[in-house]
Amino acid sequence: MKLNAEQLARFDELGYVFLPDCFSEAEITALRNASAAVLEMQRPDIWREKDGTPRTAFACHQYNEACKLLAADERLVAPVAQLFNEEVYIHQFKINAKAAFTGEVWQWHQDFPTWHKDDGMPEPRAMNIAVFLDEVMPINGPLMVVPRSHKAGALESAHDTETTSYPLWTLDKKTVTEMVDRNGIVTPTGKAGGVLMFHANMVHGSAGNITPYPRRIVYLTLSAVSNAITKPTRPDFIAHQDFTPLHASSANILKEYAERAAAAPAKSALAA
């Protein structure tokens, strides 16, 4: 799958593009079940909110089959390779689980400053692709983005290690206010199965989730191979140090996996 001319123009102008209905209901069910299984584990690469609720599961594509298939899916890989006009590798894979009632904020930030300062990424030739596992609504802590903020480049940021369990290079109130006054705020919302792609220098953040509706999102961060990190300070499960080019796999592979997963409970019931 590649972006069409209209989508490319939108991404260039606004810094993001939302693609609804990229993944079928069966695929999302399989991925949601996989995420639930991952988040139940006790692992050092699963970080938690201050109350112990799972917040982020890193690198689960390395041990979970559904996540592994998603990480190489052509619907995610091909558009990024298209934009960078070169092969890409996985810089990071994670499930962000903003749990019902307890999901905490993600402070206002850009991604590239963290990747640059903590991992030694040379340029903002990397991108997040977000796959909605739950419906993202205006009420359940949706991602807020500032359109066109990517055109400002990497803004001055400070290392926040106190607000949440996840250290982040964040923007101050004055900078965010200036960006928002100039460009406004958009909350890309949609049903499970939608995909949001946004620029590494897009200003974004999200409020806490005090609703009964969870908001789980898979984030695949892909970087141009020529943009491999040079001075990683974070664990490999957060900033991968395998720069092997990612070969996109057919979307049919995840679809077939989802069909098998859906059929398995039925077979078990018949056997019983």
C-alpha positions in Angstrom: 0.0 0.0 0.0 1.3 3.4 -0.9 -0.1 6.9 -0.2 -1.9 8.6 -3.1 -1.1 12.2 -4.3 -3.8 13.7 -2.1 -2.5 11.9 1.0 1.1 12.8 0.3 0.1 16.5 -0.1 -1.9 16.3 3.2 1.0 14.8 5.0 3.4 17.5 3.6 1.1 20.3 4.6 -0.3 19.1 8.0 2.4 16.7 9.2 0.0 13.8 9.6 -2.5 11.6 7.7 -5.3 9.4 9.0 -6.2 6.2 7.1 -9.5 4.8 8.3 -10.4 1.1 8.0 -6.9 -0.1 7.2 -7.3 -3.3 9.3 -10.4 -5.6 9.3 -12.5 -6.4 12.4 -11.0 -9.9 12.5 -7.4 -8.5 12.4 -8.1 -6.0 15.1 -9.7 -8.7 17.3 -6.6 -10.8 16.9 -4.3 -7.9 17.7 -6.5 -6.9 20.6 -6.3 -10.4 22.1 -2.5 -10.4 21.5 -2.2 -7.0 23.3 -4.2 -8.3 26.2 -2.0 -11.4 26.5 1.2 -9.2 26.4 -0.1 -6.7 29.0 -0.8 -9.5 31.4 2.9 -10.5 31.5 5.4 -9.4 34.1 8.4 -8.3 32.1 11.0 -5.5 32.5 10.1 -4.2 29.1 6.5 -3.6 30.1 6.3 -0.2 31.9 3.5 0.7 34.2 1.5 3.7 35.5 2.3 4.8 39.1 -0.6 2.6 40.3 0.8 -0.5 38.5 -1.5 -0.5 35.5 0.3 -1.4 32.3 1.2 1.7 30.3 3.6 0.6 27.6 4.7 -2.8 26.3 8.0 -2.4 24.3 9.3 -4.8 21.7 6.5 -7.3 21.9 6.9 -8.0 18.2 10.0 -10.0 19.3 7.9 -12.6 21.2 4.3 -12.3 20.1 3.3 -13.7 16.7 0.5 -11.2 15.9 2.7 -8.2 16.8 5.6 -9.7 14.7 3.3 -9.9 11.7 2.0 -6.4 12.2 5.5 -4.9 12.4 6.3 -6.1 8.8 2.8 -5.5 7.3 3.0 -3.7 4.0 0.2 -1.4 5.0 2.5 0.2 7.5 6.0 -0.3 6.0 5.4 0.7 2.4 4.1 4.3 3.1 7.1 5.2 5.2 9.6 3.7 2.7 7.7 5.7 0.1 8.1 9.0 2.0 11.8 8.5 2.8 12.5 7.0 -0.6 14.7 4.3 0.9 14.5 1.1 3.1 13.5 1.4 6.7 14.2 -0.5 9.9 12.3 -0.8 13.2 13.5 1.8 15.7 10.7 1.0 18.2 7.6 -1.1 18.6 5.2 -0.7 21.5 1.7 -1.0 22.7 0.5 2.1 24.5 -2.4 1.1 26.7 -4.2 4.1 28.1 -6.4 2.1 30.5 -9.9 3.0 31.4 -10.1 5.3 34.4 -6.4 5.2 35.1 -4.5 6.0 31.9 -2.2 9.0 32.6 -1.2 11.9 30.3 1.4 12.0 27.6 3.0 15.4 28.0 3.3 17.8 25.0 6.4 16.8 23.0 7.9 16.0 19.7 9.3 12.5 19.1 12.5 13.4 17.3 14.2 15.3 20.2 13.9 12.2 22.4 15.2 10.0 19.6 18.0 12.5 18.9 19.1 13.2 22.5 18.6 9.8 24.0 19.4 7.5 21.0 21.7 9.6 18.8 19.3 9.6 15.8 20.9 12.0 13.3 17.8 13.4 11.5 14.0 13.4 11.8 13.8 10.7 9.1 11.8 8.4 11.3 8.1 8.2 11.8 5.4 6.9 14.1 2.5 4.8 12.7 -0.3 4.3 15.1 -2.8 1.5 14.7 -6.0 1.9 16.7 -6.9 -1.2 18.6 -9.9 0.4 20.3 -12.1 3.2 19.1 -10.4 6.5 19.8 -13.0 9.0 20.9 -12.9 12.7 21.9 -13.5 11.6 25.5 -11.0 8.7 26.1 -7.7 10.6 26.0 -7.2 10.8 22.3 -3.9 11.9 20.8 -3.9 15.7 20.2 -1.7 17.0 17.4 -0.8 20.5 16.3 -1.1 20.7 12.5 1.8 22.1 10.6 4.0 22.2 13.8 6.5 19.9 12.0 7.5 22.8 9.9 9.0 24.5 12.9 11.7 21.9 13.2 13.0 20.5 16.5 11.9 22.8 19.3 13.7 23.4 22.5 12.8 20.7 25.1 13.5 19.7 28.6 13.8 16.2 30.1 10.8 15.4 32.2 11.4 12.5 34.5 8.7 13.3 37.1 5.3 13.7 35.5 4.7 10.0 34.5 6.6 6.7 34.6 8.0 7.4 31.2 10.9 9.9 30.9 10.3 12.3 27.9 11.8 15.4 26.4 8.9 17.8 26.7 7.9 21.3 25.5 7.2 24.2 27.9 3.9 25.9 28.1 5.0 29.0 26.2 6.2 27.0 23.2 3.0 24.9 23.1 0.8 28.0 23.4 2.6 29.7 20.5 2.3 26.6 18.4 -1.4 26.1 19.2 -2.2 29.8 18.7 -0.7 29.6 15.3 -2.0 26.2 14.2 -4.8 25.0 16.5 -5.3 21.5 17.9 -6.7 18.4 16.1 -7.7 15.1 17.7 -7.6 12.4 15.1 -10.3 10.0 16.2 -11.8 6.9 14.6 -12.8 3.3 14.9 -10.5 0.4 15.7 -8.5 -0.5 12.6 -7.7 3.1 11.6 -4.0 4.1 11.1 -2.5 7.5 12.0 0.9 8.5 10.5 2.6 11.6 11.8 5.9 13.4 11.3 8.7 13.0 13.8 8.6 16.8 14.7 4.8 16.9 15.1 3.9 18.5 18.4 1.5 16.2 20.2 0.3 14.9 23.6 -2.8 13.5 25.3 -4.8 13.9 28.4 -5.6 11.2 30.9 -8.4 8.8 30.4 -11.1 8.9 33.1 -13.7 7.1 31.1 -14.7 3.5 31.1 -13.3 3.1 27.6 -9.7 1.9 27.1 -7.6 3.4 24.3 -5.0 1.0 23.2 -2.7 1.9 20.3 0.2 0.0 18.6 3.0 2.3 17.6 5.5 1.2 15.0 8.4 3.6 14.7 10.3 3.2 11.4 13.5 5.0 10.5 15.4 5.3 7.3 18.3 2.9 7.2 20.7 5.8 6.5 19.4 7.4 9.7 20.4 4.7 12.2 21.0 5.7 15.7 24.6 6.4 16.8 24.7 6.8 20.6 21.9 4.9 22.3 21.5 5.4 26.0 18.3 3.5 26.4 17.8 -0.3 26.5 17.7 -2.1 23.2 14.0 -3.0 23.7 13.2 0.8 23.6 15.7 1.9 20.9 16.6 -1.1 18.7 20.1 -1.5 17.5 19.4 -3.9 14.7 19.4 -1.8 11.6 18.5 -4.6 9.2 16.2 -3.3 6.5 12.6 -4.3 7.0 11.1 -6.3 4.2 7.4 -5.7 4.0 5.2 -8.7 4.0 1.8 -9.1 2.3 -1.2 -7.9 4.2 -2.7 -11.4 3.6 -0.4 -12.9 6.1 -1.9 -11.0 9.1 -5.4 -11.7 7.6 -4.7 -15.4 7.5 -3.4 -15.4 11.0 -6.5 -13.6 12.2 -8.7 -16.2 10.4 -6.8 -19.0 12.1 -7.0 -17.3 15.5 -10.8 -16.8 15.1 -11.3 -20.4 14.1 -9.3 -21.9 16.9 -11.9 -21.3 19.7 -14.6 -22.8 17.6 -12.6 -25.9 17.0 -11.8 -26.2 20.7 -15.6 -25.9 21.5 -16.4 -28.6 18.9 -13.7 -30.9 20.4 -15.2 -30.4 23.9 
